[in-house]
Amino acid sequence: MLQVQVLRQDPQTVKEKLAVKHFAQPELVDTIIALDDERKKLQLEFDNNQSKVNSASKEIGALMAKGQKDEAETKKQEVATLKTTLQPITEKLAVVEKQLQDELVKLPNLPAAIVPVGKTPAENVVVREGGTKPQLPAGAVPHWDLIKQYDIVDFETGAKITGSGFALFKGKGARLQRALIQYFLDFNTAAGYTEYHPPFMVNEASAFGTGQLPDKEGQMYHMPEDKFYMIPTSEVPVTNIYRDEMVKEENLPVKMTAYSPCFRREAGSFGKDVRGLNRVHQFEKVEIVQLVHPDKSYEALDEMVAHVEKLLQSLELPYRILRLCGGDMSFASALTYDFEVYSAAQEKWLEVSSVSNFEAYQSNRMKIRFKNATGKTQLVHTLNGSSLALPRIIACLLENNQSAAGITLPKAIHTYFGGEMIS
């Protein structure tokens, strides 16, 4: 959530930045400023009347001490009258503050200066590429055929158990998934991230804190009776660990990593582009999250991008890094880099990670703060990234490493998997 003072400082620049994200209601900025003016006016009126009440109350004590009971009674009536004015002001103030909050949450985060202008994924900017695209043998097939050939993922039984878009991993498929999860976590903890194992359901306050509510409500599985949501990523519970906390400046950055299943309705997804593991309703992912000093958040973003890049290099997969344009960014992000891995059998790039800086957008919602050296309270900046999401990684590992003998796995996970191949 944006801070009102940011809007007030330069409304026109705010509107120009919102246009980069193709936000359709720039007039909302003026509405919010007007509501904040009304809030300030009511708060001043309340404070003035409360000051009069306090002052008159002190006078009552002084008059009683002097034995001036009649004057004290007159002053008491004056205080009683003043107090009756406070209640309607309080009620009006509560209404205006709620209106202000309701309008504020409709604004997306402002994009960073280097966010490319554009509306569609085709306008994202390729920052760099790495790895080598493999030359597949004759007769190579996409992963949805390979998983049947090696009997490692069963979508039919997954659909019987739950529904379409739910996969049942088994045998070496289940082992590969477990090996990758452990490898990713070890890779992250070796880089200084503390591992967490969070709840896989969150309450409304947690979903609101990271920006899933109200923006992505339709994409999450919801349990109305308990008002819980199945998490779309472990970013949600992990970042909320510090909700309403005052972090010590010397403890920044806070670096966290977590494994979790992720649940996404993906309503309306269908067709050949979402076959097999390309898009599912439940998948496994390892996440990295940082809480950092606002002066160092873009340095931290570069560090996280480099970290995910090294992880992909260790898996020996061809990849590219894209800086997302304004129209393709998430509601809460100020700057996002996507990682895509090349699927040789499908001859297409598949997204496997997003690394984003949210600046103070999430921390303002969650009230994650610290006191700087001068004692001033500031909001931390929050960042997160996939490190990594498994379905498309597995799809590319299968497709890019297929041969007549089987699927050759990257050396980095041999020990974790307990072997070199799936055959």
DODRENRO-588835 format. One record per residue (C-alpha): x negated, y negated, z; residue number from 1. Coordinates in Angstrom, 3 decimals. Layout:
% residues N
       c1       c2       c3 resi
        X        Y        Z  NUM
...
This chain:
% residues 423
       c1       c2       c3 resi
    0.000    0.000    0.000    1
   -1.334   -3.399   -0.953    2
   -1.888   -6.003    1.735    3
    0.343   -9.083    1.522    4
   -2.643  -11.402    1.871    5
   -4.095   -9.922   -1.319    6
   -0.940  -10.925   -3.201    7
   -0.866  -14.385   -1.652    8
   -4.497  -15.207   -2.459    9
   -4.046  -15.063   -6.240   10
   -0.608  -13.890   -7.429   11
   -1.390  -14.425  -11.103   12
   -4.515  -12.233  -10.996   13
   -2.527   -9.554   -9.168   14
    0.071   -9.598  -11.972   15
   -2.653   -9.335  -14.608   16
   -4.147   -6.323  -12.846   17
   -0.735   -4.696  -12.502   18
   -0.328   -5.133  -16.266   19
   -3.430   -2.955  -16.772   20
   -1.458   -0.182  -15.071   21
    1.573   -1.053  -17.230   22
    3.629   -1.887  -14.161   23
    7.023   -3.090  -15.386   24
    8.052   -5.350  -12.477   25
    5.454   -8.126  -12.046   26
    8.171  -10.366  -10.583   27
    8.071   -8.108   -7.525   28
    4.930   -9.988   -6.460   29
    6.933  -13.224   -6.168   30
    9.738  -11.402   -4.335   31
    7.294  -10.046   -1.773   32
    5.660  -13.437   -1.199   33
    9.113  -15.019   -0.716   34
   10.046  -12.305    1.804   35
    6.767  -12.867    3.621   36
    7.534  -16.614    3.759   37
   10.911  -15.809    5.297   38
    9.292  -13.400    7.746   39
    6.798  -16.049    8.836   40
    9.562  -18.627    9.265   41
   11.615  -16.280   11.451   42
    8.556  -15.238   13.444   43
    7.705  -18.895   14.106   44
   11.286  -19.615   15.190   45
   11.203  -16.611   17.520   46
    7.827  -17.584   18.973   47
    8.954  -21.184   19.595   48
   12.124  -20.076   21.383   49
   10.253  -17.452   23.373   50
    7.743  -20.111   24.399   51
   10.599  -22.285   25.661   52
   11.994  -19.350   27.630   53
    8.602  -18.672   29.197   54
    8.058  -22.322   30.046   55
   11.526  -22.725   31.585   56
   11.115  -19.507   33.558   57
    7.943  -20.884   35.124   58
    9.763  -24.077   36.033   59
   12.442  -22.070   37.865   60
    9.844  -20.594   40.180   61
    8.341  -24.010   40.865   62
   11.756  -25.558   41.602   63
   12.711  -22.721   43.951   64
    9.398  -23.164   45.794   65
   10.300  -26.828   46.329   66
   13.786  -25.939   47.559   67
   15.473  -27.544   44.568   68
   18.059  -24.798   44.122   69
   20.567  -26.796   42.054   70
   17.909  -27.807   39.563   71
   16.700  -24.186   39.478   72
   20.235  -22.934   38.710   73
   20.565  -25.452   35.876   74
   17.252  -24.272   34.464   75
   18.417  -20.619   34.731   76
   21.455  -21.434   32.605   77
   19.157  -23.102   30.089   78
   16.986  -19.933   29.965   79
   20.084  -17.755   29.523   80
   21.209  -19.909   26.589   81
   17.759  -19.760   25.009   82
   17.668  -15.983   25.356   83
   20.914  -15.643   23.414   84
   19.145  -17.231   20.429   85
   16.386  -14.612   20.459   86
   18.544  -11.572   19.645   87
   19.896  -12.740   16.247   88
   16.429  -13.904   15.239   89
   15.014  -10.490   16.221   90
   17.696   -8.736   14.173   91
   17.098  -10.936   11.117   92
   13.341  -10.435   11.457   93
   13.758   -6.643   11.528   94
   15.872   -6.763    8.342   95
   13.370   -8.960    6.501   96
   10.390   -6.864    7.628   97
   12.104   -3.715    6.327   98
   12.883   -5.414    3.019   99
    9.275   -6.536    2.775  100
    8.009   -3.008    3.474  101
   10.449   -1.469    0.988  102
    9.282   -3.806   -1.772  103
    5.576   -3.483   -0.952  104
    5.580    0.303   -1.397  105
    6.871   -0.137   -4.953  106
    3.595   -1.760   -6.022  107
    0.818    0.540   -7.263  108
   -2.778   -0.021   -6.283  109
   -4.667   -2.619   -8.287  110
   -7.164   -1.182  -10.796  111
  -10.866   -1.901  -10.438  112
  -12.462   -4.322  -12.899  113
  -14.067   -1.517  -14.944  114
  -10.821    0.396  -15.530  115
  -10.313    0.631  -19.317  116
   -7.247   -1.000  -20.822  117
   -5.013    1.690  -22.267  118
   -1.740    3.517  -21.861  119
   -2.331    7.159  -22.802  120
   -4.959    9.859  -22.100  121
   -6.281    9.303  -25.618  122
   -7.538    5.905  -24.432  123
   -9.622    7.266  -21.548  124
  -13.345    6.635  -21.894  125
  -15.817    9.523  -22.043  126
  -18.662    8.593  -19.697  127
  -20.889   11.577  -20.463  128
  -20.924   15.250  -21.423  129
  -22.988   18.141  -20.148  130
  -23.573   21.827  -20.743  131
  -23.357   23.724  -23.996  132
  -20.219   24.915  -25.724  133
  -20.539   28.690  -26.229  134
  -20.314   30.494  -29.536  135
  -17.719   33.168  -28.940  136
  -17.956   36.624  -30.471  137
  -15.586   37.708  -33.231  138
  -12.231   38.693  -31.836  139
  -12.493   36.410  -28.792  140
   -9.149   35.781  -27.107  141
   -7.704   33.223  -24.659  142
   -7.622   33.934  -20.947  143
   -3.962   34.999  -20.885  144
   -4.971   37.993  -22.989  145
   -8.152   38.621  -20.976  146
   -6.306   38.760  -17.646  147
   -4.113   41.516  -19.048  148
   -7.056   43.348  -20.588  149
   -8.945   43.442  -17.287  150
   -5.786   43.659  -15.131  151
   -6.801   40.796  -12.818  152
   -3.788   38.434  -12.858  153
   -0.152   39.507  -13.098  154
    2.363   36.811  -14.028  155
    5.253   39.215  -14.507  156
    5.098   40.481  -10.926  157
    4.503   36.941   -9.678  158
    7.734   35.924  -11.416  159
    9.550   38.872   -9.831  160
    8.303   37.936   -6.360  161
    8.917   34.204   -6.668  162
    9.614   32.797  -10.127  163
    8.076   31.616  -13.380  164
    4.708   29.900  -12.980  165
    3.556   31.898   -9.939  166
    0.544   34.167  -10.440  167
   -0.355   37.368   -8.602  168
   -4.149   37.751   -8.500  169
   -5.344   41.287   -7.877  170
   -8.478   43.420   -7.831  171
  -11.451   41.596   -9.309  172
   -9.237   38.597  -10.040  173
   -8.486   38.156   -6.342  174
  -12.152   38.709   -5.515  175
  -13.251   36.107   -8.078  176
  -10.875   33.550   -6.614  177
  -12.113   34.261   -3.070  178
  -15.749   34.083   -4.233  179
  -15.249   30.698   -5.893  180
  -13.475   29.248   -2.833  181
  -16.306   30.309   -0.525  182
  -18.957   29.077   -2.942  183
  -17.283   25.670   -3.318  184
  -16.949   25.246    0.453  185
  -20.579   26.226    1.043  186
  -21.687   23.833   -1.717  187
  -19.773   20.999   -0.046  188
  -20.844   21.676    3.531  189
  -24.475   21.846    2.391  190
  -23.979   18.268    1.138  191
  -22.842   17.076    4.569  192
  -19.083   17.580    4.385  193
  -17.388   18.977    7.495  194
  -15.036   21.861    6.713  195
  -11.400   21.792    7.821  196
   -8.588   24.297    7.446  197
   -5.450   22.129    7.549  198
   -1.719   22.885    7.743  199
   -0.198   23.563    4.331  200
    2.974   21.622    5.169  201
    3.121   17.955    6.126  202
    5.718   15.593    7.528  203
    7.094   12.518    5.795  204
    4.640   10.151    7.506  205
    1.674   12.126    6.162  206
    3.101   12.294    2.634  207
    3.788    8.561    2.735  208
    0.296    7.826    4.040  209
   -1.545    9.190    1.000  210
    0.991    7.840   -1.500  211
    2.901   11.018   -2.367  212
    6.060    9.347   -1.048  213
    7.931    7.676   -2.523  214
    6.029    7.977   -5.831  215
    5.790   11.778   -6.236  216
    8.774   13.009   -4.260  217
   10.173   14.985   -7.202  218
    6.897   16.855   -7.695  219
    6.757   18.357   -4.193  220
    8.558   21.313   -2.660  221
   10.689   19.980    0.172  222
   12.269   21.620    3.225  223
   15.072   19.172    4.097  224
   16.050   20.805    7.387  225
   12.585   20.269    8.868  226
   11.657   17.263    6.698  227
    8.421   19.003    5.734  228
    6.710   19.026    2.337  229
    4.464   21.738    0.890  230
    1.167   20.012    0.144  231
    0.217   19.239   -3.476  232
   -3.438   19.046   -2.361  233
   -5.372   19.229    0.911  234
   -6.161   15.524    0.461  235
   -2.821   14.863    2.159  236
   -3.354   16.603    5.530  237
   -7.109   15.977    5.635  238
   -6.911   12.203    5.117  239
   -4.093   12.036    7.666  240
   -6.374   13.458   10.351  241
   -7.406    9.852   10.955  242
   -3.967    8.238   10.604  243
   -3.449    5.525   13.257  244
   -7.064    5.933   14.398  245
   -9.782    3.368   15.057  246
  -12.975    4.862   13.629  247
  -16.344    3.768   14.987  248
  -18.317    1.914   12.333  249
  -21.433    3.915   13.135  250
  -19.535    7.135   12.316  251
  -18.862    6.030    8.737  252
  -18.876    7.644    6.267  253
  -16.617   10.467    7.425  254
  -17.046   13.342    4.947  255
  -14.534   16.200    4.947  256
  -13.841   19.249    2.802  257
  -11.015   21.749    2.861  258
   -9.604   24.712    1.001  259
   -5.852   25.034    0.527  260
   -3.246   26.412   -1.782  261
   -1.525   23.585   -3.639  262
    2.173   23.533   -4.476  263
    3.560   21.492   -7.382  264
    6.967   21.745   -8.987  265
    5.629   20.557  -12.372  266
    9.223   19.955  -13.453  267
    9.682   19.927  -17.218  268
    6.357   21.645  -17.987  269
    6.624   24.205  -20.773  270
    5.125   25.273  -24.098  271
    1.824   26.647  -25.355  272
   -0.262   24.001  -23.545  273
    0.793   25.389  -20.168  274
    0.330   29.082  -20.885  275
   -1.390   31.391  -18.414  276
   -3.439   29.562  -15.799  277
   -3.298   26.197  -17.570  278
   -0.426   25.082  -15.350  279
    1.098   26.907  -12.400  280
    3.275   26.013   -9.425  281
    0.838   27.349   -6.807  282
   -2.935   27.268   -7.153  283
   -6.046   27.219   -4.973  284
   -8.286   24.207   -4.649  285
  -11.194   22.912   -2.591  286
  -11.118   19.178   -1.915  287
  -13.633   16.600   -0.721  288
  -12.505   13.454    1.138  289
  -14.466   10.463    2.406  290
  -13.618    7.557    4.697  291
  -16.192    4.840    4.103  292
  -17.093    1.239    4.836  293
  -15.369   -0.976    2.227  294
  -18.724   -2.392    1.120  295
  -19.930    1.087    0.182  296
  -16.914    2.773   -1.398  297
  -18.064    2.513   -5.010  298
  -21.485    3.813   -4.050  299
  -19.656    6.730   -2.389  300
  -17.556    7.244   -5.535  301
  -20.694    7.575   -7.665  302
  -22.088   10.027   -5.123  303
  -18.943   12.163   -5.247  304
  -18.916   12.166   -9.055  305
  -22.547   13.327   -9.061  306
  -21.690   16.023   -6.486  307
  -18.856   17.489   -8.587  308
  -21.032   17.283  -11.697  309
  -23.764   19.373  -10.010  310
  -21.142   21.911   -8.985  311
  -19.956   22.290  -12.575  312
  -23.545   22.521  -13.795  313
  -24.130   25.387  -11.366  314
  -21.196   27.236  -12.948  315
  -22.873   26.832  -16.357  316
  -19.737   25.385  -17.925  317
  -19.591   22.708  -20.647  318
  -17.954   19.614  -19.195  319
  -17.250   15.964  -19.762  320
  -16.496   13.061  -17.413  321
  -13.842   10.499  -18.293  322
  -13.046    7.121  -16.779  323
   -9.263    6.920  -16.813  324
   -7.495    3.989  -18.421  325
   -4.913    1.991  -16.491  326
   -1.926    3.809  -17.958  327
   -3.262    7.269  -17.088  328
   -4.259    6.544  -13.490  329
   -2.349    7.637  -10.415  330
   -0.125    5.209   -8.533  331
   -2.530    4.918   -5.580  332
   -5.918    4.930   -7.329  333
   -8.164    1.927   -7.990  334
  -10.592    3.919  -10.152  335
  -10.534    7.567  -11.231  336
  -12.977    9.846  -13.015  337
  -11.612   13.067  -14.463  338
  -13.754   16.129  -15.118  339
  -12.776   18.389  -17.982  340
  -14.222   21.769  -18.881  341
  -14.241   23.023  -22.451  342
  -12.149   26.110  -23.084  343
  -13.819   27.769  -26.032  344
  -11.044   30.252  -26.833  345
   -8.354   27.573  -26.700  346
  -10.673   25.012  -28.324  347
   -9.555   22.277  -25.918  348
  -10.667   20.378  -22.850  349
   -8.982   21.292  -19.546  350
   -8.934   18.975  -16.530  351
  -10.479   20.614  -13.445  352
  -11.151   17.673  -11.131  353
  -10.203   14.076  -10.423  354
  -12.427   11.910   -8.235  355
  -10.831    8.656   -7.091  356
  -11.429    5.574   -4.989  357
   -8.230    4.317   -3.349  358
   -9.963    1.378   -1.646  359
   -7.670    0.250    1.221  360
   -4.406    1.381   -0.402  361
   -4.043    4.593    1.613  362
   -5.731    3.341    4.773  363
   -3.328    0.389    4.931  364
   -0.426    2.845    4.940  365
   -2.129    5.061    7.527  366
   -3.709    2.264    9.588  367
   -7.191    3.829    9.507  368
   -9.408    1.034   10.785  369
  -12.764    0.179   12.292  370
  -14.299   -2.812   14.068  371
  -17.266   -4.359   12.286  372
  -20.360   -5.803   13.953  373
  -18.560   -9.092   14.677  374
  -15.622   -7.296   16.300  375
  -13.227   -7.927   13.385  376
  -10.824   -5.092   12.563  377
  -11.026   -3.837    8.977  378
   -9.444   -1.062    6.943  379
  -11.702    1.757    5.771  380
  -11.710    2.791    2.122  381
  -10.591    6.339    1.259  382
  -11.811    8.540   -1.577  383
  -11.158   12.103   -2.632  384
  -11.974   14.579   -5.348  385
  -11.320   18.133   -6.469  386
  -14.309   20.301   -5.809  387
  -12.846   22.248   -7.554  388
   -9.365   23.340   -8.709  389
   -9.516   27.052   -9.498  390
   -6.998   28.039  -12.210  391
   -8.601   26.279  -15.174  392
  -12.104   26.984  -13.869  393
  -11.226   30.690  -13.871  394
   -9.631   30.360  -17.314  395
  -12.802   28.813  -18.736  396
  -15.141   31.257  -16.962  397
  -13.195   34.132  -18.517  398
  -12.910   32.666  -21.997  399
  -16.392   31.177  -22.345  400
  -18.238   34.226  -20.999  401
  -16.356   37.054  -22.734  402
  -18.215   39.747  -24.641  403
  -17.669   43.319  -25.721  404
  -19.205   44.467  -22.430  405
  -16.987   42.285  -20.218  406
  -16.991   38.863  -18.555  407
  -20.441   37.676  -17.485  408
  -20.245   35.515  -14.354  409
  -22.569   32.571  -13.555  410
  -25.551   33.418  -11.368  411
  -24.447   31.015   -8.631  412
  -21.543   33.256   -7.619  413
  -23.102   36.727   -8.074  414
  -23.678   37.160   -4.343  415
  -20.249   35.788   -3.473  416
  -18.513   38.019   -5.994  417
  -20.656   41.054   -5.272  418
  -21.571   41.601   -8.910  419
  -22.518   40.015  -12.207  420
  -19.596   40.971  -14.429  421
  -15.928   41.743  -14.683  422
  -15.588   44.827  -16.819  423
